[in-house]
Amino acid sequence: MPTITIDGKELTVEKGKTIIQAADEAGIDIPRYCYHPGLSIVGQCRICLVEVEKMPKLQVACYTPVMDGMVVHTQSERARKGRKDVLEFLLVNHPIDCPVCDQAGECFLQDYYMKFGLYDSKMLEDKNKKSKAVPIGKHIVLDSERCILCTRCIRFCDEVSKTNELGIFHRGDHAELLPYPGKTVDNPYSVNVVDICPVGALTEKDFRFRTRVWYLDETNSVCTGCSTGCNIEVHTNKKREYKNEGRRVTRLKPRFNKDVNEYWICDEGRYSFTYVDAADRLGVVMKRVKGELQESTWAEVMPEVLTALQSAKENNKRIAVLGSPKMTNEDLFALKKFASQTLGVSQMPVTVLPKEKPFSDDFLIREDKNPNTKGAGYLGYDTDHKATRKLLDDCASGGVELLIIFHHDLEAGFETELVKSALSGAKTVVFVGSNANTTSARATYILPSCTYVEKEGTFTNFAGRVQKINRAIEPLGDSLPEWTIIRNLSRKIGKALAYFEAEDVFKDLTKNTAAFSGMSYSAIGDGGLVAEENGKLKQGDAKAAAQKTETATA
C-alpha cells in the first residue's frame, strides 16, 4: 500500500484512494463542494486544490490518486490562494441573500469565504439573473441563482435513487440546474438532494423559514418509519418555542451508518416524526365516566386499573395483552416480565397487518412499518397477525375480562365490527399509547406514553441490528415511557420491577434473553450491534462490543 505524507503526517493508504479520501481518514479537512463520499467523483468545483511536491500545478484532491512517496500540502500559501481564486469565480453570479437563505448557518459558501475568501470583489458588472424559489417537487424548492453547479443532486438522482430527474441546461455562466422537461423531483428519496446541497440552491418546503439552524439541538436516534432502522439526527427547537408553530421537533436528518442506510433516508421516514407534536397526542391520563372519556391523573387511575387487574385474577378471569412492535426492547421486556410473572399471561401477540400492502423497495423502504418486530420476536412475542385476530375473537366472544392494548389502531387491520365487538366484549380496556385513534376512543382507561424522541431505549431492525435511541425532548404532559408505566403498575400490585432507568431494563434483558447476550449501551454506541438468535454476537460485532466496553470502562 502507498505511503504518503499530508501536512507532515505520514499515512499508509489503500491503493486507488484519492488524496481527499486519504485526508478524511486521517482527520485532515480539505474543503469540497462537488465531492461526496456516497457519490461518484467528478472534480467539478475545484475548491479542493492542494499542493503536491514535484508537481508544477495545484492538484484537485478529490480526483488525484495517491502514489507512494507523495508529499501533499493542504494549507500552503499556493493552495489557499488557489482556493480563494476558485471561490471568487464561484461567487461571481451568486446573490448576497444569506439573511433570507435557509442554508445560512450550515452553508459551505459562508464557511469557506470566511476561511479562504475575504477578498475585495472584482465583479463590477450586473450578476446574471436566474429563476428563484421554484417548486420542483413535493418537498423541494430550487433557487438557481444560488447554485454552484456542483452536480451532487444530479448524481444522486442518477446513481442512488436512479430516477434521473435533474440536469444542467445552457452553457457558460448561463448554465442552470433544472428538472428535465415534464419531470419533477418526487422520487421516494427526493429530500436527500437538499441534505447534500452544499449551498442554498435546494431547500426543503417543510422546513423553509421555520427556524434558524443555530437555534436547533441535535440528538442521535433511529428512524421508526419502518424496520430498516435508518440512523438519524433529530433536530429540535427548544430555544425559541414560538417558532415552528410551537412544534418541538423541526426536522430529521440522515446520519451515516455504513451497515444500515449509509448517508441516506427515505422521505417517508423523514416525515414520520409529525405525530410527535400532532393535535391527537395523548398528553393526559383519561378514564371513562358515564360513557365519556374525561381527563384524570395517574394517582386516580392507577389504583383503579390495579383493582380491575386484581379482580380479574381473583375471579379466574382472563387478562389479555396486545403489545406493539413500535415499543422498544426495554418496553417489551418489562411488559413480558410483568405480564408473565404477575398477571399470568404467557402468550402475547404484537402484530396488526394493515389492510393495504405498504410500499416497499429494494433499497431502504421495507414493507414492515414497525421499528422493532425483530426485537419482539427475540423476546418471545407472537409476531403472527393471526394470533392478534384470535385474541380479538376471544374478546368478542366474552372470553376476556381485561384487555391491555399498546398503541394499535385495530381498525387499520381488522373489520370495524370485529373491533367494536372485541372492545365491548372485554369488561375493561386499558389503552397505552402516544396518540389517539379509534381504539383509544373506545378504551376504559388511557395511559399516555412517550414517543421515541422523548425516551431512551433500543430497537432491533429487520437484520437483527440493535440500535439505541436517545431522548431529544421532554415527555409531553403526563406521558411516560411504557416500561415506566409497567414498573409503576408492578409497584402498586406488590411485585415491583426494580428499574430506575431504561439501561437498568436493558441490563436485565441481556441476562435473560439469548439474542442480546453480551450487549450494553456503551457497546451499542452510535452504530449498533447485530445479534443472532443463538445469542452470539457476530464475530466482528463481538470484538467491537468488547473494545467499546473497555473504552467506556477506562
C-alpha positions in Angstrom: 0.0 0.0 0.0 1.3 3.5 -0.8 2.8 5.6 2.0 2.2 9.4 1.6 2.6 12.5 3.7 -0.1 15.1 4.2 0.7 18.2 6.1 3.7 16.5 7.7 1.6 13.4 8.8 2.8 10.1 7.3 -0.1 7.8 6.2 -0.3 4.3 4.7 -3.3 4.4 2.3 -5.1 1.8 0.4 -4.1 1.8 -3.3 -6.6 3.6 -5.5 -7.7 6.1 -2.9 -7.6 9.8 -3.7 -5.9 12.5 -1.7 -9.2 13.7 -0.2 -10.2 10.2 0.9 -6.8 9.7 2.5 -7.1 13.1 4.2 -10.6 12.3 5.5 -9.3 9.0 7.0 -6.6 10.9 8.8 -8.9 13.6 10.1 -7.4 16.3 7.8 -10.0 18.6 6.4 -9.9 19.6 2.8 -12.7 21.9 1.5 -15.2 20.4 -1.0 -18.4 21.2 -2.8 -18.8 18.5 -5.5 -17.2 15.7 -3.7 -19.4 13.4 -1.6 -18.3 10.0 -0.3 -21.6 8.4 -1.3 -21.4 9.6 -5.0 -19.1 9.3 -8.0 -16.2 11.7 -8.3 -16.3 14.4 -11.0 -13.8 17.0 -10.0 -16.3 19.7 -10.8 -15.9 22.5 -8.3 -12.1 22.7 -7.9 -12.2 24.1 -4.3 -10.2 21.1 -3.0 -7.0 22.3 -4.6 -3.8 21.1 -2.8 -0.1 21.5 -3.5 1.8 18.3 -4.2 5.6 18.4 -4.2 7.3 17.8 -7.6 4.0 18.6 -9.4 4.1 22.0 -11.2 0.4 22.8 -10.8 -2.1 22.6 -7.9 -4.0 19.3 -7.9 -7.6 18.5 -7.4 -7.6 16.4 -4.2 -10.9 14.6 -4.9 -9.7 13.3 -8.3 -5.9 12.8 -7.8 -5.0 9.2 -6.7 -2.4 8.7 -4.1 1.1 7.5 -5.1 3.9 6.1 -2.9 6.1 8.8 -1.6 3.7 11.6 -2.4 4.0 14.7 -0.2 0.9 16.9 0.0 0.4 20.3 1.5 -3.2 21.4 2.1 -2.5 24.6 3.9 0.3 26.1 1.9 0.1 29.7 0.6 -0.3 28.4 -3.0 -3.2 26.0 -2.1 -5.0 28.7 -0.1 -4.5 31.3 -2.9 -5.9 28.7 -5.4 -9.0 28.1 -3.3 -9.5 31.8 -2.9 -9.5 32.4 -6.6 -11.9 29.4 -7.2 -14.2 30.7 -4.6 -14.3 34.2 -6.2 -15.1 32.6 -9.5 -18.0 30.6 -8.0 -19.4 33.7 -6.3 -19.3 35.9 -9.4 -23.1 35.5 -10.0 -24.1 34.3 -6.5 -26.7 36.5 -4.8 -25.9 38.0 -1.5 -29.1 36.8 0.2 -27.7 35.0 3.2 -30.1 36.8 5.6 -33.1 35.2 3.9 -31.5 31.8 2.9 -32.4 28.7 4.9 -28.9 27.3 4.3 -27.4 30.2 6.4 -25.5 28.7 9.3 -24.7 25.4 7.5 -23.6 26.7 4.2 -20.2 25.8 2.7 -20.0 29.1 0.8 -20.2 31.0 4.0 -17.7 28.8 5.8 -15.2 28.8 3.0 -15.5 32.5 2.3 -14.6 33.2 5.9 -11.8 30.7 5.8 -10.3 31.3 2.4 -12.1 34.3 0.8 -12.3 37.7 2.4 -11.3 39.3 -0.9 -12.4 42.6 -2.5 -14.7 41.6 -5.3 -13.5 42.5 -8.8 -17.0 42.0 -10.2 -18.4 45.3 -11.5 -21.0 44.1 -14.0 -24.5 43.1 -13.1 -24.9 39.5 -12.0 -26.8 37.1 -14.2 -30.4 36.6 -13.1 -31.9 33.1 -12.9 -35.1 31.6 -11.6 -35.7 31.8 -7.8 -37.9 29.9 -5.4 -39.3 27.5 -8.0 -41.0 24.3 -6.6 -39.5 21.3 -8.4 -41.1 18.6 -6.3 -43.5 17.9 -3.5 -40.8 18.8 -0.9 -38.2 20.8 -2.8 -37.7 24.4 -3.8 -35.0 25.4 -6.3 -33.1 28.8 -6.4 -31.0 28.6 -9.5 -29.1 31.8 -8.7 -27.5 30.2 -5.6 -26.5 27.0 -7.5 -22.7 26.5 -8.0 -23.3 23.6 -10.4 -21.5 21.0 -8.2 -23.9 18.3 -9.6 -24.3 16.5 -6.3 -28.1 16.4 -6.7 -27.8 15.2 -10.3 -25.5 12.4 -9.4 -27.8 11.4 -6.5 -30.8 11.1 -8.8 -28.7 9.2 -11.4 -26.8 6.9 -9.1 -28.8 6.4 -5.8 -32.5 6.9 -6.5 -31.9 6.1 -10.2 -34.8 8.3 -11.2 -32.8 10.8 -13.4 -34.9 13.9 -12.9 -32.2 16.7 -12.9 -29.7 18.1 -15.4 -27.7 21.2 -16.3 -29.0 23.3 -19.2 -27.4 26.1 -21.2 -23.7 27.0 -21.3 -21.1 29.2 -19.7 -22.3 31.5 -17.0 -25.9 30.9 -18.2 -25.7 27.2 -17.2 -28.5 26.3 -14.9 -29.7 23.3 -12.8 -33.3 22.3 -13.8 -35.5 19.3 -13.9 -35.8 17.6 -17.3 -39.0 18.8 -19.2 -42.1 17.2 -17.8 -40.3 15.8 -14.7 -40.4 16.7 -11.0 -38.2 15.5 -8.2 -40.7 13.4 -6.4 -38.9 10.1 -6.0 -39.1 8.3 -2.6 -35.7 9.7 -1.6 -36.1 13.2 -3.0 -35.2 15.3 0.0 -31.7 13.8 0.2 -30.7 16.3 -2.6 -31.5 19.1 -0.1 -29.2 17.4 2.5 -26.3 17.1 0.2 -26.7 20.5 -1.5 -23.6 22.5 -0.1 -25.3 25.9 -0.7 -28.8 27.2 -0.6 -29.9 26.2 -4.1 -32.2 23.4 -2.9 -34.3 23.9 0.2 -37.0 21.9 1.9 -40.5 23.2 1.7 -41.5 21.8 5.0 -38.5 23.4 6.8 -38.3 26.8 5.0 -38.5 29.7 7.3 -39.5 27.5 10.3 -36.5 28.3 12.5 -32.8 29.2 12.1 -30.4 26.2 12.3 -28.3 27.8 15.0 -31.3 27.5 17.4 -31.7 23.8 16.8 -30.3 21.0 19.0 -29.2 17.7 17.5 -29.8 14.2 19.0 -28.7 10.9 17.6 -31.5 8.5 17.1 -33.1 5.8 14.8 -35.9 6.3 12.4 -39.1 4.4 13.4 -40.8 4.7 10.0 -40.0 1.0 9.1 -37.9 -1.9 10.1 -34.8 -0.7 8.3 -33.9 1.5 11.3 -32.1 4.2 9.4 -29.7 6.3 11.6 -30.9 9.9 12.0 -30.3 13.1 13.8 -33.4 14.6 15.5 -33.3 18.4 15.2 -35.4 20.0 17.9 -36.4 23.6 18.6 -36.2 24.2 22.4 -34.7 27.7 22.4 -37.5 29.6 20.7 -40.7 27.8 21.4 -42.8 30.3 19.4 -41.1 29.2 16.2 -42.1 26.3 14.0 -45.7 26.8 15.1 -44.7 25.5 18.6 -43.7 22.1 17.3 -40.7 20.8 19.2 -39.3 18.5 16.5 -38.3 20.5 13.5 -36.8 18.0 11.1 -34.9 14.7 10.8 -31.6 14.4 9.0 -29.9 11.1 7.9 -26.9 10.0 10.0 -24.2 7.9 8.4 -24.1 4.2 9.1 -22.4 2.1 6.5 -24.2 -1.1 7.7 -27.7 0.3 7.6 -28.5 3.4 5.5 -25.1 4.8 4.5 -25.8 8.6 4.0 -29.5 8.4 3.1 -33.0 8.3 4.4 -36.3 8.0 2.6 -38.9 10.8 2.5 -41.5 8.5 4.2 -39.2 8.1 7.2 -38.0 11.7 7.2 -41.6 12.9 7.8 -42.6 10.1 10.1 -42.0 12.4 13.2 -45.0 14.6 12.7 -47.2 12.6 15.1 -44.9 13.7 18.0 -46.5 17.2 18.2 -49.7 16.4 16.4 -53.1 17.5 17.6 -54.1 13.9 18.5 -51.2 13.5 21.1 -52.4 11.9 24.3 -50.7 14.1 26.9 -53.1 13.4 29.8 -54.4 10.4 31.7 -58.0 9.7 30.9 -60.8 7.4 32.2 -64.4 6.7 31.1 -67.0 8.3 33.2 -70.7 7.7 32.3 -69.7 6.7 28.8 -67.4 9.6 28.2 -63.6 9.9 28.4 -62.6 12.5 30.8 -59.2 13.9 32.0 -57.8 12.3 35.1 -54.5 11.7 36.9 -52.1 8.9 37.4 -52.8 9.0 41.1 -56.5 8.4 40.4 -56.4 5.9 37.6 -53.6 3.6 38.6 -55.4 2.2 41.7 -58.5 1.7 39.5 -56.5 -0.3 36.9 -54.9 -2.2 39.7 -58.3 -3.1 41.2 -59.5 -4.3 37.8 -56.4 -6.5 37.4 -56.8 -8.0 40.9 -60.5 -8.6 40.4 -59.8 -10.5 37.1 -57.1 -12.6 38.8 -59.2 -13.4 41.9 -62.2 -14.5 39.8 -60.0 -16.5 37.4 -61.0 -14.3 34.5 -58.7 -14.0 31.5 -56.4 -11.0 31.2 -55.1 -10.4 27.7 -52.2 -8.2 26.5 -51.6 -6.9 22.9 -48.1 -5.5 22.7 -46.7 -3.4 19.8 -43.6 -3.6 17.6 -43.4 0.2 18.0 -42.3 -0.4 21.6 -38.6 -0.5 22.5 -36.8 -3.7 23.5 -36.9 -2.3 27.1 -40.6 -1.7 27.0 -41.3 -5.1 25.6 -39.1 -6.9 28.1 -40.6 -5.1 31.1 -44.1 -5.9 29.7 -43.4 -9.6 29.2 -41.8 -10.0 32.6 -44.7 -8.2 34.3 -47.4 -10.0 32.3 -45.9 -13.5 32.7 -44.8 -13.3 36.3 -47.6 -11.1 37.8 -50.6 -11.4 35.5 -50.2 -15.0 34.4 -50.2 -14.0 30.7 -47.8 -16.1 28.7 -48.8 -15.6 25.1 -48.8 -12.1 23.7 -49.3 -11.1 20.1 -47.9 -7.8 18.8 -48.7 -7.6 15.1 -51.6 -5.9 13.2 -51.2 -6.1 9.5 -52.5 -3.1 7.5 -55.4 -3.7 5.2 -53.5 -2.4 2.2 -49.9 -3.6 1.4 -47.5 -0.8 2.3 -45.0 0.5 -0.3 -41.5 -1.0 -0.2 -38.5 -1.2 -2.4 -35.1 -3.0 -2.7 -33.1 -0.1 -1.1 -34.2 1.2 2.3 -38.0 1.2 2.4 -39.4 -2.0 3.9 -42.9 -3.4 4.0 -42.9 -3.8 7.8 -43.6 -0.2 9.1 -42.6 -1.1 12.6 -39.1 -0.4 14.1 -39.0 -3.4 16.4 -40.8 -6.5 15.1 -37.5 -8.4 15.1 -36.8 -7.5 18.7 -40.3 -8.6 19.7 -39.6 -11.9 18.1 -36.3 -12.3 20.0 -38.2 -11.5 23.3 -40.7 -14.3 22.7 -43.7 -12.4 21.4 -46.0 -13.9 18.8 -45.4 -11.9 15.6 -48.0 -13.7 13.6 -51.0 -11.4 12.9 -53.3 -14.4 13.1 -52.6 -14.5 16.9 -54.0 -11.0 17.2 -57.1 -11.9 15.3 -57.7 -14.9 17.6 -57.3 -12.6 20.6 -59.9 -10.2 19.2 -62.3 -13.2 18.5 -61.8 -14.3 22.1 -62.6 -10.8 23.3 -65.7 -10.6 21.1 -67.0 -13.9 22.5 -66.7 -12.6 26.1 -63.6 -14.8 26.9 -61.5 -11.8 28.1 -62.2 -9.8 31.3 -59.5 -7.2 30.9 -57.6 -6.2 27.8 -54.4 -4.1 27.7 -53.6 -2.7 24.3 -50.4 -0.8 23.4 -50.5 1.7 20.5 -52.5 -0.2 17.9 -55.3 1.3 15.9 -57.1 -2.0 15.4 -59.4 -0.8 12.7 -56.3 -0.3 10.5 -56.0 -4.0 10.2 -59.4 -5.5 11.1 -63.1 -5.1 10.3 -64.7 -2.3 12.2 -67.5 -4.6 13.5 -65.0 -7.1 14.9 -63.0 -4.4 16.6 -66.2 -2.9 18.2 -67.3 -6.4 19.3 -63.9 -7.2 20.8 -63.6 -3.9 22.7 -67.1 -4.1 24.0 -66.7 -7.8 24.9 -63.9 -7.0 27.4 -65.2 -5.6 30.6 -62.1 -3.3 31.0 -59.9 -2.0 28.1 -56.7 -0.2 29.0 -55.1 1.7 26.1 -51.4 2.6 26.4 -50.1 4.8 23.6 -48.9 8.2 22.5 -51.7 9.2 20.0 -55.4 9.0 19.9 -57.1 6.6 17.5 -60.3 4.6 17.0 -59.1 2.1 19.6 -58.3 4.6 22.3 -61.6 6.2 21.7 -63.3 3.0 23.0 -61.0 2.4 25.9 -61.9 2.4 29.6 -58.6 4.0 30.6 -56.0 5.8 28.5 -52.4 5.8 29.8 -50.3 8.2 27.8 -46.9 7.0 26.7 -43.8 8.8 25.3 -42.8 8.9 21.7 -39.4 7.6 20.6 -37.9 11.1 20.8 -39.0 11.5 24.4 -37.2 8.5 25.9 -34.2 6.2 25.8 -34.1 2.6 24.7 -33.2 0.3 21.8 -34.8 -1.1 18.7 -33.8 -4.2 16.7 -34.1 -3.7 12.9 -35.1 -6.4 10.4 -31.4 -7.6 10.2 -31.1 -8.0 13.9 -29.1 -4.9 14.5 -29.8 -3.5 17.9 -29.6 0.3 17.9 -30.0 3.0 20.5 -32.4 5.9 20.6 -31.8 8.9 22.9 -34.2 11.4 24.5 -34.3 14.6 22.4 -37.1 16.4 24.2 -39.0 16.1 27.5 -42.1 13.9 27.6 -45.4 15.7 26.7 -47.7 16.3 29.7 -48.3 13.1 31.7 -46.6 10.9 29.2 -44.2 8.2 30.5 -42.1 5.5 28.8 -44.1 2.3 28.6 -41.6 0.4 30.8 -42.1 3.1 33.5 -45.9 2.7 33.3 -45.4 -1.1 33.7 -43.0 -0.7 36.6 -45.4 1.7 38.4 -48.2 -0.9 38.0 -45.9 -3.6 39.3 -45.2 -1.5 42.4 -48.9 -1.0 43.0 -49.6 -4.7 42.7 -46.8 -5.5 45.2 -44.3 -7.2 42.8 -42.1 -4.3 41.9 -39.8 -4.4 38.9 -36.5 -2.8 40.2 -35.9 -0.5 37.3 -35.0 3.2 37.6 -33.5 3.9 34.1 -34.0 2.3 30.7 -30.5 1.0 30.9 -31.5 -1.0 34.1 -34.1 -2.8 32.0 -31.6 -3.5 29.2 -29.1 -5.0 31.6 -31.8 -7.3 32.9 -32.8 -8.1 29.3 -29.3 -9.1 28.3 -29.1 -11.5 31.2 -32.4 -13.2 30.3 -32.6 -13.1 26.5 -30.1 -15.0 24.5 -30.2 -12.8 21.4 -29.0 -9.7 23.4 -26.3 -11.5 25.5 -23.1 -9.6 25.8 -24.5 -6.2 24.8 -24.5 -2.9 26.7 -25.5 0.6 25.9 -21.9 1.7 25.7 -21.0 -1.2 23.4 -24.0 -0.5 21.1 -22.8 3.1 20.7 -23.9 5.1 17.7 -23.6 2.2 15.2 -25.4 -0.6 16.8 -24.6 -4.3 17.3 -26.0 -7.3 15.4 -27.2 -10.3 17.4 -28.1 -13.8 16.2 -30.9 -15.9 17.6 -28.5 -18.3 19.2 -27.4 -15.5 21.4 -23.9 -15.0 20.0 -22.8 -11.6 18.7 -21.4 -11.8 15.2 -17.6 -12.1 15.3 -16.9 -8.5 14.2 -19.6 -7.1 16.4 -18.4 -9.1 19.4 -14.9 -7.7 19.0 -16.3 -4.2 18.6 -18.5 -4.6 21.7 -15.5 -5.7 23.8 -13.5 -2.7 22.6 -16.3 -0.2 23.2 -16.9 -1.6 26.7 -13.2 -1.4 27.5 -13.1 2.2 26.4 -16.2 3.1 28.3 -14.8 1.5 31.5 -11.5 3.2 31.1 
